[in-house]
Amino acid sequence: MVIGWFASERRERRRKVRLDRKHLEPRARRFLKIYLNADETRKAEFYQAVQEASEQCRPSGSSLPPLELEDAQVAEATSSASDANRLGAE
């Protein structure tokens, strides 16, 4: 039973990483294209969005993420922050 639980957890992490890789790059490209076309006054909004996303990716109580975070955890945190910022921007 325990082995099956770990296997399903690993599958779920791999699925999240796969989805993140599929969707993160197009979102990042779109964000950067819009940023490059924005006027100087609007670029401040982009700086704020990046700062907020960066803060959400850090574990609470730490200024830097620990080195032992797995790729899946980083991908999940990045995806969650991206979704939160995307919803706020729309």
PyMOL commands that set and color helices and strands:
alter all, ss='L'
color gray80, all
select helices_A, chain A and resi 2-37+40-57+71-89
alter helices_A, ss='H'
color red, helices_A
deselect
rebuild
show_as cartoon
